[in-house]
Amino acid sequence: MVIQAQIDTPFPVLRFVTLMNVGSHVIVDGAISPYRKGETPLAKSFMEQLPDNSVTLLDKGFYGAGLLLIINPLGDNCHWLIPARKGLKYTLLDEHDSNDKLLEMNVSP
């Protein structure tokens, strides 16, 4: 399969997003798209597969209320965890001994 990219490269460039069980390292689902399509729309397609009583780990590339706010009401006790970006504006709600923090972030409409 050849996917055309908007950037000049001798090789096809694409986006690949996976949903993985962290405990077993089994890839549950995956999606591939052209490079010009963002990772967030690909990740949204996995959200309905998240089980109850789960924590979804995301990398820094998924900062966006459109994705993060979908996770909480999906099931019973669904949460997400993402590393803080440099310069992130937040309100500190709780701080734990392990250097983890519970933050509140403002989002745009």
N, C-alpha and C positions, 0 to 999 in steps of 0.2 A: 504494500500500500504506500503510495507517495502522497505526502501532505505538503502543500505549498505554504511557505512561510512568508511573512512580510519583511523579514530581514534577509540580507544577502549572506548565504552560507552554501557551501558545496554539499551539505547534507540536509535531509529533511529535519525540521524542528517541530516538536509537538509538546503537548502538556499531558502529564500522566498523574492521576490522583488515585490513591488506594485507600480502602478501609481495611484496617488490620486489627486483629485481636492481639493486644500487646502481651498478654500472658502466654499465648501459644505461638505467636509470630505467624499465624495463618492469615493470609490475605483473603478477606471475606468478599470483597468486590473491588473493581477497578474501572476507571474510565479514561479514555484517550480522546483528545480533540486537537484541532489545529492550534498552533502556538498563539495565534491572535485571540483565541478565546481564553478567558481567565480561568484560574483554578477554582474560584469560589462557585461559579455555576456548576462545575463538575462535582464539587463536594456536596452541594445541596441535594443532588440526586441520591446520596447515601443516607441522608438524615432520617428517613423513615425506617431504616434498618437498625437504628440504635436501640439496644435493649433497655428495659427498665433497670434502675439501680446501676447506672453506668457513669463513667467519667470519660469524656472524649478529649484526647490530647491532640492539640493542633500546633503547627509550627507558626512562626511569626508572620508568614505570608497570608494568614487568614484573618487579619484584623479587619473586621467589618461587621457592623451590627446586623446586616441582612442575613448573615450566616449564623452568628453567635446567638442571636435572640430566637432562632428557630429551635435550637437544641433544648432549652429549658422546659417549654411546655409540651414537648413531644411525648413523654412517657412519665412514669412515676419515678421521681428522684433522679432525673437526668441532669448532668452538669458538664461543664467544659473547663479545660485548663490550657492556658496559653502563656508563653514567656512574655514578660513585659518588654516593650520597646523602649529605646532610649528616648527620653523627653515625653513619656506618656503622662498625661494629666489625669489624676484620679483622686479619690477620697479614700483614705485608709479606713477600713471597717474593723479588721482584726489582723493581728500579727502572731505567727506561731514560732515556736522555738527553732524549727527547722529552716528558718529564713523564708518560709512561705507566707504570703500575705493575701488577705481577702480584700479586694478592691471594688470600688464602685466607679464606673466610668460613664461620662456623659456621652450620649450619641446624638447625632443629628437626625432630624425628622426624615 
